[in-house]
Amino acid sequence: MPDHKIYVTTDASDKHSGAVLSFGQSWETACPVAFDSMTFKGAELNYPVHEKELLAIIRALKKWCVDLLGSEFFIYTDHKMLENFNTQKDLSCRQAQWMEFMSQFDTRIVYIKGEDNSVTDALSRLPCLHSATDTENSARHPYTFCADDDASDAITSIWATDSHGPLDTALALAACELPFVAVNATMKIAADIEFLDVVKAGYTTDSWCKTLSSATPSLPDLVMRDGLWYIGNRLIIPQTGTLHETLFSLAHDALGHFGFNKTYGSLREAYYWPNMQRDLEQGYVPSCPDCQHNKLSTIKPYGPLHPLPIPDKWGDSVAIDFIGPLPEDEGKNCIITFTDRLGSDIQLVAS
């Protein structure tokens, strides 16, 4: 059918992307061939709008790569900025990779009004079972709210089958689909028992935590409740195993690779250990491989150092410096220093 063309229509919302593959004489009359809807995960949730729209295109091209390679087709999107993507000069590392991937296709991006893009708009707004807020709550505290009976049984099952580590249960809770609970159900708090046991065991091996009992008279906010040490409402985490690294991972990696301020803000309300801020700012965040690979530095690169050439004779090269302002004496408040770079002879002149 020489008059028929291939059309890929995409759209993105805050949490989902949608796409439609169609075939026909025109975009308005083309028959749909395939549909696609995917959820943004991890750092993708924090992409700017134009990158989410572009990611929706990349996902569609990867999914229908076999059908599109070698054929001319059109990409329809309601984000007008993407029409000029192929001519954009300044690209991030991520955008450069996407452009390289798109270069193997014979395609052109076409803008359409959002009101005409209703099908993919519906595919990009499917209900989301879980949100980034669930993950953030998991990172804030080792306690999670659950319903009685079936819901609590589901969480207990996670504790029993978790084999990755004492704190990975928090991640499993964020991914668990709990059964439907009526609005008037009675709620209770269930704790990650394995996590708390590791914390309590760490108190006996951490040299700093061993001194807490003797410090209670001078620190009224330092209390022990149910075998756990608290400073105010902040749970003290001992230096044992990978507890610190796991909490950093929950607060930084799982929430979308935020910078230090947001990552530390999600931890400081619930946890405490000595030098926690320093460990996060100078250790974990700068060493995160995803951040180093995807985030560009905001500081211009330093220029190379070029030493001055050695002078051939006295007086060829003189360094001048000013010292001041000093207390005024006879109308002068500054000293000029002349240093011969060959022999380091210095002459001082009042000014």
C-alpha positions in Angstrom: 0.0 0.0 0.0 2.2 2.9 -1.2 -0.2 5.6 0.1 -0.2 4.2 3.6 2.3 5.4 6.2 3.4 4.4 9.7 2.6 6.6 12.7 3.9 6.5 16.3 2.0 8.7 18.7 3.4 9.2 22.2 2.6 11.1 25.4 3.9 11.3 29.0 2.4 12.3 32.3 4.1 12.6 35.7 4.3 8.8 36.2 3.5 7.0 33.0 4.2 7.0 29.3 1.8 6.0 26.6 2.3 5.1 22.9 0.2 4.0 19.9 1.5 2.4 16.7 -0.9 3.0 13.8 -1.0 2.5 10.0 -3.0 4.3 7.4 -3.2 7.0 4.7 -3.2 9.8 7.3 -2.7 10.2 11.0 -6.4 11.0 11.5 -7.6 7.9 9.7 -4.9 5.5 10.5 -5.9 2.2 12.2 -4.2 1.3 15.5 -1.9 -1.7 15.4 -0.4 -1.8 18.9 -0.7 0.1 22.2 1.9 0.5 25.0 1.9 2.0 28.5 4.8 2.0 30.9 5.6 3.4 34.4 8.4 5.8 35.1 10.6 4.4 37.9 13.4 5.7 40.1 15.3 8.7 38.7 12.9 8.8 35.7 10.2 10.3 38.0 12.4 13.4 38.4 13.1 14.0 34.7 12.0 17.4 33.4 8.8 17.4 31.2 10.6 17.5 27.9 12.8 14.5 28.8 9.8 12.5 30.0 8.1 13.2 26.6 11.3 12.2 24.8 11.7 9.1 27.0 8.2 8.1 25.9 9.4 8.3 22.3 12.5 6.2 23.0 10.5 3.5 24.8 8.1 3.3 21.8 11.0 3.0 19.3 12.6 0.3 21.4 9.4 -1.7 21.7 8.5 -1.6 18.0 12.1 -1.5 16.7 11.6 -4.6 14.5 8.5 -2.9 12.8 10.1 0.5 12.3 13.7 -0.1 11.2 14.1 0.4 7.5 10.7 2.1 7.1 9.8 5.8 6.9 7.4 6.8 9.7 6.3 9.9 11.6 6.3 10.5 15.4 3.4 12.6 16.7 3.7 14.3 20.1 2.0 17.2 21.9 5.3 18.6 23.1 6.3 21.2 20.6 9.9 21.6 21.8 10.7 18.1 20.5 10.2 19.1 16.9 13.6 20.8 17.1 15.4 18.0 19.0 17.5 16.9 16.0 18.9 20.5 15.6 19.6 21.1 19.3 23.2 22.0 20.0 23.7 21.6 23.8 22.7 18.1 24.9 23.2 16.3 28.2 24.8 12.9 28.2 21.4 11.2 28.4 20.0 13.2 25.5 23.1 12.5 23.4 22.5 8.8 23.9 18.9 9.1 22.9 19.8 11.1 19.8 22.3 8.4 18.8 19.7 5.8 19.2 17.1 7.7 17.1 19.6 8.3 14.3 19.1 4.8 13.0 15.5 5.4 12.2 14.1 7.2 9.2 11.6 9.4 11.1 10.4 12.9 11.7 8.8 14.4 14.9 5.5 16.2 14.3 3.7 18.4 16.8 0.0 17.9 17.5 -2.3 19.7 19.9 -2.8 18.0 23.3 -6.6 17.9 22.8 -6.1 15.8 19.6 -3.8 13.4 21.4 -6.5 11.8 23.6 -5.6 8.1 23.1 -2.0 8.2 24.3 -3.0 10.7 26.9 -5.3 8.1 28.4 -2.6 5.5 28.2 -0.2 7.7 30.1 -2.6 8.3 32.9 -3.3 4.8 34.1 -3.9 4.4 37.9 -0.6 4.0 39.8 -0.6 1.5 42.6 2.5 2.9 44.3 4.1 6.3 44.4 7.5 7.8 45.4 5.8 8.8 48.7 5.6 5.2 49.7 9.3 4.7 49.1 10.1 7.9 51.0 8.0 6.8 54.0 9.9 3.5 54.0 13.2 5.4 54.2 12.1 7.7 57.0 11.3 5.1 59.6 11.7 1.3 60.2 7.9 1.2 61.1 5.2 0.9 58.6 1.4 1.2 58.9 -0.6 -1.9 58.0 -4.2 -3.1 58.4 -5.2 -6.0 60.6 -5.6 -9.6 59.5 -4.8 -10.1 55.8 -2.6 -7.1 55.4 -0.5 -7.8 58.5 -0.2 -11.4 57.4 1.1 -10.3 54.0 3.8 -8.1 55.7 4.7 -10.9 58.1 5.2 -13.1 55.0 7.6 -10.6 53.6 9.7 -10.6 56.8 9.9 -14.4 56.6 10.9 -14.7 53.0 13.2 -11.7 52.7 16.8 -13.0 52.0 18.6 -9.8 50.9 19.3 -8.1 54.2 17.7 -6.7 57.3 16.7 -3.4 55.7 15.6 -4.6 52.3 12.3 -5.4 53.9 11.4 -1.7 53.6 11.9 -1.9 49.8 9.8 -5.1 49.7 7.0 -3.3 51.6 7.0 -0.5 49.1 6.6 -3.0 46.2 4.0 -5.2 47.9 0.4 -5.1 46.7 -1.6 -5.3 49.9 -5.1 -6.6 49.7 -8.0 -4.1 49.6 -8.8 -2.8 53.1 -12.1 -1.2 54.0 -12.1 2.5 55.0 -13.2 1.7 58.5 -10.6 -1.0 59.1 -8.6 -0.8 62.4 -5.0 0.3 61.8 -2.0 -0.7 63.8 1.8 -0.2 63.6 4.0 -3.2 62.7 7.8 -3.0 63.1 10.5 -4.7 61.0 11.6 -7.0 63.7 14.8 -8.2 61.9 15.9 -4.6 61.4 15.4 -3.8 65.1 17.3 -6.9 66.1 20.3 -5.9 64.0 20.2 -2.4 65.6 20.0 -3.8 69.1 22.9 -6.2 68.4 24.9 -3.3 67.0 24.7 -1.4 70.3 26.8 -4.1 71.9 29.6 -3.9 69.3 29.7 -0.1 68.5 32.2 1.6 70.9 30.4 4.9 70.7 27.0 3.3 71.5 28.5 1.6 74.5 29.0 5.0 76.2 25.4 6.1 75.8 24.2 4.7 79.1 26.8 6.9 81.0 25.8 10.0 79.0 22.1 10.0 79.9 22.5 12.2 83.0 23.9 15.1 80.9 21.6 14.6 77.9 17.9 14.7 78.9 16.8 13.9 75.3 18.8 10.7 75.2 16.5 7.8 76.3 16.1 4.1 75.8 12.7 2.7 74.8 12.1 -1.0 74.2 15.8 -1.6 74.0 16.4 1.1 71.4 18.3 4.3 71.9 16.8 7.6 70.9 17.9 11.3 70.8 14.6 13.0 70.9 12.5 11.2 68.2 15.6 10.1 66.2 16.6 6.5 66.4 20.3 6.0 67.0 21.9 3.7 64.4 25.1 1.9 65.4 28.1 1.4 63.2 27.6 -2.3 62.3 27.4 -4.2 59.0 25.9 -2.1 56.2 23.1 -0.3 58.2 24.4 3.1 57.3 24.9 2.3 53.6 21.4 0.7 53.3 19.7 3.8 54.8 21.6 6.0 52.4 20.5 3.8 49.6 16.9 4.0 50.6 17.0 7.8 51.0 19.1 8.5 47.9 18.8 5.8 45.3 15.2 4.7 45.9 13.9 8.3 46.0 15.4 9.3 42.7 19.1 10.3 43.3 18.4 13.7 44.8 21.3 15.9 45.9 22.7 16.0 49.4 20.2 18.5 50.9 17.0 16.5 50.0 18.6 13.2 50.8 19.8 14.3 54.2 16.4 16.0 54.9 14.7 12.6 54.5 17.0 11.0 57.1 17.7 13.5 59.8 14.1 13.6 61.2 14.2 9.8 62.0 17.8 8.7 62.4 21.1 9.7 64.0 24.7 8.6 64.2 27.9 10.5 64.6 29.1 12.2 61.4 26.0 11.2 59.5 25.9 14.4 57.5 29.6 14.2 56.6 29.4 10.5 55.6 26.5 11.3 53.3 27.8 14.6 51.8 31.5 13.6 51.4 31.2 9.9 51.0 28.0 8.3 49.7 26.5 11.0 47.3 29.8 11.9 45.5 30.5 8.1 45.0 27.1 7.3 43.6 27.9 5.9 40.1 24.5 6.9 38.6 24.9 10.5 39.8 28.4 10.7 38.5 27.4 9.2 35.1 24.2 11.2 34.5 24.6 14.6 36.3 26.7 17.3 34.9 29.0 19.4 37.0 28.0 23.0 37.6 31.6 24.1 37.9 33.7 25.1 34.9 36.8 22.9 34.5 40.0 24.4 35.9 42.6 25.5 33.4 46.0 23.9 33.3 48.9 25.4 35.3 51.7 26.9 33.3 54.9 27.8 35.3 56.6 31.1 34.5 59.8 30.8 32.6 63.1 31.1 34.5 64.6 34.6 33.8 68.0 34.8 32.2 69.4 37.7 34.2 68.8 40.0 37.2 65.9 42.4 36.7 64.3 40.5 33.7 61.3 39.4 35.8 60.1 41.2 38.9 57.1 40.3 41.0 55.1 43.1 42.5 52.7 42.8 45.5 50.8 45.2 47.8 50.5 44.9 51.5 47.7 46.9 53.1 45.8 48.9 54.1 47.9 49.5 57.2 47.7 52.2 59.9 48.4 55.5 58.1 51.8 57.0 58.7 52.9 60.3 57.0 50.0 59.9 54.6 51.0 56.4 53.6 49.1 53.2 54.5 50.5 50.6 52.0 53.8 48.8 51.3 54.8 47.7 47.8 57.1 44.7 47.5 59.4 44.2 44.5 60.9 40.7 44.3 63.4 39.7 41.7 62.4 36.2 40.5 66.0 35.2 39.7 67.7 35.8 43.0 64.6 36.5 45.3 66.0 39.9 46.2 63.2 42.0 47.8 62.8 45.8 48.0 60.1 47.4 50.1 58.6 50.9 49.2 56.0 52.8 51.3 53.0 54.1 49.4 
